[in-house]
Amino acid sequence: MTDKPVAEMSFEDAMSALEGVVNRLEAGEVALEESIKLYERGAELKAHCQKKLAEAEEKVAQITLDGDGQPTGTTPVDPA
């Protein structure tokens, strides 16, 4: 398990780390305390991935189309 802060991870890095957490938990070969830490890390990674996906969906929704249905640019997303 990497100690890199979740907030600094890309979506792909967070998904990979989450898969690693799930694999370790499913293997059932970790002690209870480590399982709890893994579960907490997994929950944090899942939330981060969901946030990154929501941000990406918002950016896609902001793409404007011309009369022919071709993308003409994007509208800046208001950061929340």
Distance bins in CASP14 RR format, pairs under 12 A and 6 or more apart:
PFRMAT RR
TARGET T0000
AUTHOR 0000-0000-0000
RMODE 2
METHOD distances of the structure
MODEL  1
1 16 0 0 0 0 0 1 0 0 0 0 0
1 17 1 0 0 1 0 0 0 0 0 0 0
1 18 0 0 0 0 0 1 0 0 0 0 0
1 19 0 0 0 0 0 1 0 0 0 0 0
1 20 1 0 0 1 0 0 0 0 0 0 0
1 21 1 0 0 1 0 0 0 0 0 0 0
1 22 0 0 0 0 0 1 0 0 0 0 0
1 23 0 0 0 0 0 1 0 0 0 0 0
1 24 1 0 0 1 0 0 0 0 0 0 0
1 25 0 0 0 0 0 1 0 0 0 0 0
1 30 0 0 0 0 1 0 0 0 0 0 0
1 34 0 0 0 0 1 0 0 0 0 0 0
1 35 0 0 0 0 0 1 0 0 0 0 0
1 37 1 0 0 1 0 0 0 0 0 0 0
1 38 1 0 0 1 0 0 0 0 0 0 0
1 39 0 0 0 0 0 1 0 0 0 0 0
1 40 0 0 0 0 0 1 0 0 0 0 0
1 41 1 0 0 1 0 0 0 0 0 0 0
1 42 0 0 0 0 1 0 0 0 0 0 0
1 44 0 0 0 0 0 1 0 0 0 0 0
1 45 0 0 0 0 0 1 0 0 0 0 0
2 8 0 0 0 0 0 1 0 0 0 0 0
2 9 0 0 0 0 1 0 0 0 0 0 0
2 13 0 0 0 0 1 0 0 0 0 0 0
2 14 0 0 0 0 0 1 0 0 0 0 0
2 16 0 0 0 0 1 0 0 0 0 0 0
2 17 1 0 0 1 0 0 0 0 0 0 0
2 18 0 0 0 0 0 1 0 0 0 0 0
2 20 0 0 0 0 1 0 0 0 0 0 0
2 21 0 0 0 0 0 1 0 0 0 0 0
2 41 0 0 0 0 1 0 0 0 0 0 0
2 45 0 0 0 0 0 1 0 0 0 0 0
3 9 0 0 0 0 0 1 0 0 0 0 0
3 17 0 0 0 0 0 1 0 0 0 0 0
3 37 0 0 0 0 0 1 0 0 0 0 0
3 41 0 0 0 0 1 0 0 0 0 0 0
4 10 0 0 0 0 0 1 0 0 0 0 0
4 13 1 0 0 1 0 0 0 0 0 0 0
4 14 0 0 0 0 1 0 0 0 0 0 0
4 16 0 0 0 0 0 1 0 0 0 0 0
4 17 0 0 0 0 1 0 0 0 0 0 0
4 41 0 0 0 0 0 1 0 0 0 0 0
4 44 0 0 0 0 0 1 0 0 0 0 0
4 45 0 0 0 0 0 1 0 0 0 0 0
4 48 0 0 0 0 0 1 0 0 0 0 0
5 13 0 0 0 0 0 1 0 0 0 0 0
5 14 0 0 0 0 0 1 0 0 0 0 0
5 17 0 0 0 0 0 1 0 0 0 0 0
5 41 0 0 0 0 0 1 0 0 0 0 0
5 44 0 0 0 0 1 0 0 0 0 0 0
5 45 0 0 0 0 0 1 0 0 0 0 0
5 48 0 0 0 0 1 0 0 0 0 0 0
6 13 0 0 0 0 1 0 0 0 0 0 0
6 14 1 0 0 1 0 0 0 0 0 0 0
6 15 0 0 0 0 0 1 0 0 0 0 0
6 17 1 0 0 1 0 0 0 0 0 0 0
6 18 0 0 0 0 1 0 0 0 0 0 0
6 21 0 0 0 0 0 1 0 0 0 0 0
6 40 0 0 0 0 0 1 0 0 0 0 0
6 41 1 0 0 1 0 0 0 0 0 0 0
6 42 0 0 0 0 1 0 0 0 0 0 0
6 43 0 0 0 0 0 1 0 0 0 0 0
6 44 1 0 1 0 0 0 0 0 0 0 0
6 45 1 0 1 0 0 0 0 0 0 0 0
6 46 0 0 0 0 1 0 0 0 0 0 0
6 47 0 0 0 0 1 0 0 0 0 0 0
6 48 1 0 1 0 0 0 0 0 0 0 0
6 49 0 0 0 0 1 0 0 0 0 0 0
6 50 0 0 0 0 0 1 0 0 0 0 0
6 51 0 0 0 0 0 1 0 0 0 0 0
6 52 0 0 0 0 0 1 0 0 0 0 0
7 13 0 0 0 0 0 1 0 0 0 0 0
7 14 0 0 0 0 1 0 0 0 0 0 0
7 44 0 0 0 0 1 0 0 0 0 0 0
7 45 0 0 0 0 0 1 0 0 0 0 0
7 47 0 0 0 0 0 1 0 0 0 0 0
7 48 1 0 0 1 0 0 0 0 0 0 0
7 51 0 0 0 0 1 0 0 0 0 0 0
7 52 0 0 0 0 0 1 0 0 0 0 0
8 14 0 0 0 0 1 0 0 0 0 0 0
8 17 0 0 0 0 0 1 0 0 0 0 0
8 48 0 0 0 0 1 0 0 0 0 0 0
9 15 0 0 0 0 1 0 0 0 0 0 0
9 16 0 0 0 0 1 0 0 0 0 0 0
9 17 1 0 0 1 0 0 0 0 0 0 0
9 18 0 0 0 0 1 0 0 0 0 0 0
9 41 0 0 0 0 0 1 0 0 0 0 0
9 42 0 0 0 0 0 1 0 0 0 0 0
9 44 0 0 0 0 0 1 0 0 0 0 0
9 45 1 0 0 1 0 0 0 0 0 0 0
9 47 0 0 0 0 0 1 0 0 0 0 0
9 48 1 0 0 1 0 0 0 0 0 0 0
9 49 0 0 0 0 1 0 0 0 0 0 0
9 51 0 0 0 0 0 1 0 0 0 0 0
9 52 0 0 0 0 1 0 0 0 0 0 0
10 16 0 0 0 0 1 0 0 0 0 0 0
10 17 0 0 0 0 0 1 0 0 0 0 0
10 45 0 0 0 0 0 1 0 0 0 0 0
10 48 0 0 0 0 1 0 0 0 0 0 0
10 49 0 0 0 0 0 1 0 0 0 0 0
10 52 1 0 0 1 0 0 0 0 0 0 0
10 55 0 0 0 0 0 1 0 0 0 0 0
10 56 0 0 0 0 0 1 0 0 0 0 0
11 17 0 0 0 0 0 1 0 0 0 0 0
11 18 0 0 0 0 0 1 0 0 0 0 0
11 45 0 0 0 0 0 1 0 0 0 0 0
11 46 0 0 0 0 0 1 0 0 0 0 0
11 48 0 0 0 0 1 0 0 0 0 0 0
11 49 1 0 0 1 0 0 0 0 0 0 0
11 50 0 0 0 0 0 1 0 0 0 0 0
11 51 0 0 0 0 1 0 0 0 0 0 0
11 52 1 0 1 0 0 0 0 0 0 0 0
11 53 1 0 0 1 0 0 0 0 0 0 0
11 54 0 0 0 0 0 1 0 0 0 0 0
11 55 0 0 0 0 1 0 0 0 0 0 0
11 56 1 0 0 1 0 0 0 0 0 0 0
11 57 0 0 0 0 0 1 0 0 0 0 0
12 18 0 0 0 0 0 1 0 0 0 0 0
12 19 0 0 0 0 0 1 0 0 0 0 0
12 45 0 0 0 0 0 1 0 0 0 0 0
12 48 0 0 0 0 0 1 0 0 0 0 0
12 49 0 0 0 0 1 0 0 0 0 0 0
12 52 0 0 0 0 1 0 0 0 0 0 0
12 53 0 0 0 0 0 1 0 0 0 0 0
12 56 0 0 0 0 0 1 0 0 0 0 0
13 19 0 0 0 0 0 1 0 0 0 0 0
13 20 0 0 0 0 0 1 0 0 0 0 0
13 45 0 0 0 0 1 0 0 0 0 0 0
13 48 0 0 0 0 1 0 0 0 0 0 0
13 49 0 0 0 0 1 0 0 0 0 0 0
13 52 0 0 0 0 0 1 0 0 0 0 0
14 20 0 0 0 0 0 1 0 0 0 0 0
14 21 0 0 0 0 0 1 0 0 0 0 0
14 41 0 0 0 0 0 1 0 0 0 0 0
14 42 0 0 0 0 1 0 0 0 0 0 0
14 43 0 0 0 0 0 1 0 0 0 0 0
14 44 0 0 0 0 1 0 0 0 0 0 0
14 45 1 0 1 0 0 0 0 0 0 0 0
14 46 0 0 0 0 1 0 0 0 0 0 0
14 47 0 0 0 0 1 0 0 0 0 0 0
14 48 1 0 1 0 0 0 0 0 0 0 0
14 49 1 0 1 0 0 0 0 0 0 0 0
14 50 0 0 0 0 1 0 0 0 0 0 0
14 51 0 0 0 0 1 0 0 0 0 0 0
14 52 1 0 0 1 0 0 0 0 0 0 0
14 53 0 0 0 0 0 1 0 0 0 0 0
15 21 0 0 0 0 0 1 0 0 0 0 0
15 22 0 0 0 0 0 1 0 0 0 0 0
15 42 0 0 0 0 0 1 0 0 0 0 0
15 45 1 0 0 1 0 0 0 0 0 0 0
15 46 0 0 0 0 1 0 0 0 0 0 0
15 48 0 0 0 0 1 0 0 0 0 0 0
15 49 1 0 1 0 0 0 0 0 0 0 0
15 50 0 0 0 0 0 1 0 0 0 0 0
15 52 0 0 0 0 1 0 0 0 0 0 0
15 53 0 0 0 0 1 0 0 0 0 0 0
16 22 0 0 0 0 0 1 0 0 0 0 0
16 23 0 0 0 0 0 1 0 0 0 0 0
16 45 0 0 0 0 1 0 0 0 0 0 0
16 49 0 0 0 0 0 1 0 0 0 0 0
17 23 0 0 0 0 0 1 0 0 0 0 0
17 24 0 0 0 0 0 1 0 0 0 0 0
17 38 0 0 0 0 0 1 0 0 0 0 0
17 41 1 0 0 1 0 0 0 0 0 0 0
17 42 1 0 0 1 0 0 0 0 0 0 0
17 44 0 0 0 0 1 0 0 0 0 0 0
17 45 1 0 1 0 0 0 0 0 0 0 0
17 46 0 0 0 0 0 1 0 0 0 0 0
17 48 0 0 0 0 1 0 0 0 0 0 0
17 49 0 0 0 0 1 0 0 0 0 0 0
18 24 0 0 0 0 0 1 0 0 0 0 0
18 25 0 0 0 0 0 1 0 0 0 0 0
18 38 0 0 0 0 0 1 0 0 0 0 0
18 39 0 0 0 0 0 1 0 0 0 0 0
18 41 0 0 0 0 1 0 0 0 0 0 0
18 42 1 0 1 0 0 0 0 0 0 0 0
18 43 0 0 0 0 1 0 0 0 0 0 0
18 44 0 0 0 0 1 0 0 0 0 0 0
18 45 1 0 1 0 0 0 0 0 0 0 0
18 46 1 0 0 1 0 0 0 0 0 0 0
18 47 0 0 0 0 0 1 0 0 0 0 0
18 48 0 0 0 0 1 0 0 0 0 0 0
18 49 1 0 0 1 0 0 0 0 0 0 0
18 50 0 0 0 0 0 1 0 0 0 0 0
18 52 0 0 0 0 0 1 0 0 0 0 0
19 25 0 0 0 0 0 1 0 0 0 0 0
19 26 0 0 0 0 0 1 0 0 0 0 0
19 42 0 0 0 0 0 1 0 0 0 0 0
19 45 0 0 0 0 1 0 0 0 0 0 0
19 46 0 0 0 0 0 1 0 0 0 0 0
19 49 0 0 0 0 0 1 0 0 0 0 0
20 26 0 0 0 0 1 0 0 0 0 0 0
20 27 0 0 0 0 1 0 0 0 0 0 0
20 30 0 0 0 0 0 1 0 0 0 0 0
20 38 0 0 0 0 1 0 0 0 0 0 0
20 41 0 0 0 0 1 0 0 0 0 0 0
20 42 0 0 0 0 1 0 0 0 0 0 0
20 45 0 0 0 0 1 0 0 0 0 0 0
21 27 0 0 0 0 0 1 0 0 0 0 0
21 30 0 0 0 0 0 1 0 0 0 0 0
21 34 0 0 0 0 0 1 0 0 0 0 0
21 35 0 0 0 0 0 1 0 0 0 0 0
21 36 0 0 0 0 0 1 0 0 0 0 0
21 37 0 0 0 0 1 0 0 0 0 0 0
21 38 1 0 1 0 0 0 0 0 0 0 0
21 39 1 0 0 1 0 0 0 0 0 0 0
21 40 0 0 0 0 1 0 0 0 0 0 0
21 41 1 0 1 0 0 0 0 0 0 0 0
21 42 1 0 1 0 0 0 0 0 0 0 0
21 43 0 0 0 0 1 0 0 0 0 0 0
21 44 0 0 0 0 1 0 0 0 0 0 0
21 45 1 0 0 1 0 0 0 0 0 0 0
21 46 0 0 0 0 1 0 0 0 0 0 0
21 49 0 0 0 0 0 1 0 0 0 0 0
22 28 0 0 0 0 0 1 0 0 0 0 0
22 35 0 0 0 0 0 1 0 0 0 0 0
22 38 0 0 0 0 1 0 0 0 0 0 0
22 39 0 0 0 0 0 1 0 0 0 0 0
22 41 0 0 0 0 0 1 0 0 0 0 0
22 42 1 0 0 1 0 0 0 0 0 0 0
22 43 0 0 0 0 0 1 0 0 0 0 0
22 45 0 0 0 0 1 0 0 0 0 0 0
22 46 0 0 0 0 1 0 0 0 0 0 0
23 29 0 0 0 0 0 1 0 0 0 0 0
23 30 0 0 0 0 0 1 0 0 0 0 0
23 38 0 0 0 0 0 1 0 0 0 0 0
23 42 0 0 0 0 0 1 0 0 0 0 0
24 30 1 0 1 0 0 0 0 0 0 0 0
24 31 0 0 0 0 0 1 0 0 0 0 0
24 34 0 0 0 0 1 0 0 0 0 0 0
24 35 0 0 0 0 1 0 0 0 0 0 0
24 37 0 0 0 0 0 1 0 0 0 0 0
24 38 1 0 1 0 0 0 0 0 0 0 0
24 39 0 0 0 0 0 1 0 0 0 0 0
24 41 0 0 0 0 1 0 0 0 0 0 0
24 42 0 0 0 0 0 1 0 0 0 0 0
25 31 0 0 0 0 0 1 0 0 0 0 0
25 32 0 0 0 0 0 1 0 0 0 0 0
25 34 0 0 0 0 1 0 0 0 0 0 0
25 35 1 0 0 1 0 0 0 0 0 0 0
25 36 0 0 0 0 0 1 0 0 0 0 0
25 37 0 0 0 0 0 1 0 0 0 0 0
25 38 1 0 1 0 0 0 0 0 0 0 0
25 39 1 0 0 1 0 0 0 0 0 0 0
25 40 0 0 0 0 0 1 0 0 0 0 0
25 41 0 0 0 0 0 1 0 0 0 0 0
25 42 0 0 0 0 1 0 0 0 0 0 0
25 43 0 0 0 0 0 1 0 0 0 0 0
26 35 0 0 0 0 0 1 0 0 0 0 0
26 38 0 0 0 0 0 1 0 0 0 0 0
26 39 0 0 0 0 0 1 0 0 0 0 0
27 34 0 0 0 0 0 1 0 0 0 0 0
27 35 0 0 0 0 0 1 0 0 0 0 0
27 38 0 0 0 0 0 1 0 0 0 0 0
28 34 0 0 0 0 0 1 0 0 0 0 0
28 35 1 0 0 1 0 0 0 0 0 0 0
28 38 0 0 0 0 0 1 0 0 0 0 0
28 39 0 0 0 0 0 1 0 0 0 0 0
29 35 0 0 0 0 1 0 0 0 0 0 0
29 38 0 0 0 0 0 1 0 0 0 0 0
30 36 0 0 0 0 1 0 0 0 0 0 0
30 37 0 0 0 0 1 0 0 0 0 0 0
30 38 1 0 0 1 0 0 0 0 0 0 0
30 39 0 0 0 0 0 1 0 0 0 0 0
30 41 0 0 0 0 0 1 0 0 0 0 0
31 37 0 0 0 0 1 0 0 0 0 0 0
31 38 0 0 0 0 0 1 0 0 0 0 0
32 38 0 0 0 0 0 1 0 0 0 0 0
32 39 0 0 0 0 0 1 0 0 0 0 0
33 39 0 0 0 0 0 1 0 0 0 0 0
33 40 0 0 0 0 0 1 0 0 0 0 0
34 40 0 0 0 0 0 1 0 0 0 0 0
34 41 0 0 0 0 0 1 0 0 0 0 0
35 41 0 0 0 0 0 1 0 0 0 0 0
35 42 0 0 0 0 0 1 0 0 0 0 0
36 42 0 0 0 0 0 1 0 0 0 0 0
36 43 0 0 0 0 0 1 0 0 0 0 0
37 43 0 0 0 0 0 1 0 0 0 0 0
37 44 0 0 0 0 0 1 0 0 0 0 0
38 44 0 0 0 0 0 1 0 0 0 0 0
38 45 0 0 0 0 0 1 0 0 0 0 0
39 45 0 0 0 0 0 1 0 0 0 0 0
39 46 0 0 0 0 0 1 0 0 0 0 0
40 46 0 0 0 0 0 1 0 0 0 0 0
40 47 0 0 0 0 0 1 0 0 0 0 0
41 47 0 0 0 0 0 1 0 0 0 0 0
41 48 0 0 0 0 0 1 0 0 0 0 0
42 48 0 0 0 0 1 0 0 0 0 0 0
42 49 0 0 0 0 1 0 0 0 0 0 0
42 50 0 0 0 0 0 1 0 0 0 0 0
43 49 0 0 0 0 0 1 0 0 0 0 0
43 50 0 0 0 0 0 1 0 0 0 0 0
44 50 0 0 0 0 0 1 0 0 0 0 0
44 51 0 0 0 0 0 1 0 0 0 0 0
45 51 0 0 0 0 0 1 0 0 0 0 0
45 52 0 0 0 0 0 1 0 0 0 0 0
46 52 0 0 0 0 0 1 0 0 0 0 0
46 53 0 0 0 0 0 1 0 0 0 0 0
47 53 0 0 0 0 0 1 0 0 0 0 0
47 54 0 0 0 0 0 1 0 0 0 0 0
48 54 0 0 0 0 0 1 0 0 0 0 0
48 55 0 0 0 0 0 1 0 0 0 0 0
49 55 0 0 0 0 0 1 0 0 0 0 0
49 56 0 0 0 0 0 1 0 0 0 0 0
50 56 0 0 0 0 0 1 0 0 0 0 0
50 57 0 0 0 0 0 1 0 0 0 0 0
51 57 0 0 0 0 0 1 0 0 0 0 0
51 58 0 0 0 0 0 1 0 0 0 0 0
51 80 0 0 0 0 0 1 0 0 0 0 0
52 58 0 0 0 0 0 1 0 0 0 0 0
52 59 0 0 0 0 0 1 0 0 0 0 0
53 59 0 0 0 0 0 1 0 0 0 0 0
53 60 0 0 0 0 0 1 0 0 0 0 0
54 60 0 0 0 0 0 1 0 0 0 0 0
54 61 0 0 0 0 0 1 0 0 0 0 0
54 77 0 0 0 0 0 1 0 0 0 0 0
54 80 0 0 0 0 1 0 0 0 0 0 0
55 61 0 0 0 0 0 1 0 0 0 0 0
55 62 0 0 0 0 0 1 0 0 0 0 0
55 77 1 0 0 1 0 0 0 0 0 0 0
55 78 0 0 0 0 0 1 0 0 0 0 0
55 79 0 0 0 0 1 0 0 0 0 0 0
55 80 0 0 0 0 1 0 0 0 0 0 0
56 62 0 0 0 0 0 1 0 0 0 0 0
56 63 0 0 0 0 0 1 0 0 0 0 0
56 77 0 0 0 0 0 1 0 0 0 0 0
57 63 0 0 0 0 0 1 0 0 0 0 0
57 77 0 0 0 0 0 1 0 0 0 0 0
58 74 0 0 0 0 0 1 0 0 0 0 0
58 75 0 0 0 0 0 1 0 0 0 0 0
58 76 0 0 0 0 0 1 0 0 0 0 0
58 77 1 0 1 0 0 0 0 0 0 0 0
58 78 0 0 0 0 1 0 0 0 0 0 0
58 79 0 0 0 0 0 1 0 0 0 0 0
58 80 0 0 0 0 1 0 0 0 0 0 0
59 73 0 0 0 0 0 1 0 0 0 0 0
59 74 1 0 0 1 0 0 0 0 0 0 0
59 75 0 0 0 0 1 0 0 0 0 0 0
59 76 0 0 0 0 1 0 0 0 0 0 0
59 77 1 0 1 0 0 0 0 0 0 0 0
59 78 0 0 0 0 0 1 0 0 0 0 0
59 79 0 0 0 0 0 1 0 0 0 0 0
60 71 0 0 0 0 0 1 0 0 0 0 0
60 73 0 0 0 0 0 1 0 0 0 0 0
60 74 0 0 0 0 1 0 0 0 0 0 0
60 75 0 0 0 0 0 1 0 0 0 0 0
60 77 0 0 0 0 0 1 0 0 0 0 0
61 74 0 0 0 0 1 0 0 0 0 0 0
61 75 0 0 0 0 1 0 0 0 0 0 0
61 77 0 0 0 0 1 0 0 0 0 0 0
62 71 0 0 0 0 0 1 0 0 0 0 0
62 72 0 0 0 0 0 1 0 0 0 0 0
62 73 0 0 0 0 1 0 0 0 0 0 0
62 74 1 0 1 0 0 0 0 0 0 0 0
62 75 1 0 1 0 0 0 0 0 0 0 0
62 76 1 0 0 1 0 0 0 0 0 0 0
62 77 1 0 1 0 0 0 0 0 0 0 0
62 78 0 0 0 0 1 0 0 0 0 0 0
63 69 0 0 0 0 0 1 0 0 0 0 0
63 70 0 0 0 0 0 1 0 0 0 0 0
63 71 1 0 1 0 0 0 0 0 0 0 0
63 72 0 0 0 0 1 0 0 0 0 0 0
63 73 1 0 0 1 0 0 0 0 0 0 0
63 74 1 0 1 0 0 0 0 0 0 0 0
63 75 0 0 0 0 1 0 0 0 0 0 0
63 76 0 0 0 0 0 1 0 0 0 0 0
63 77 0 0 0 0 0 1 0 0 0 0 0
64 70 0 0 0 0 1 0 0 0 0 0 0
64 71 1 0 0 1 0 0 0 0 0 0 0
64 72 1 0 1 0 0 0 0 0 0 0 0
64 73 1 0 1 0 0 0 0 0 0 0 0
64 74 1 0 0 1 0 0 0 0 0 0 0
64 75 1 0 0 1 0 0 0 0 0 0 0
64 76 0 0 0 0 0 1 0 0 0 0 0
65 71 1 0 0 1 0 0 0 0 0 0 0
65 72 1 0 0 1 0 0 0 0 0 0 0
65 73 0 0 0 0 1 0 0 0 0 0 0
65 74 0 0 0 0 0 1 0 0 0 0 0
65 75 0 0 0 0 0 1 0 0 0 0 0
66 72 1 0 1 0 0 0 0 0 0 0 0
66 73 0 0 0 0 1 0 0 0 0 0 0
END
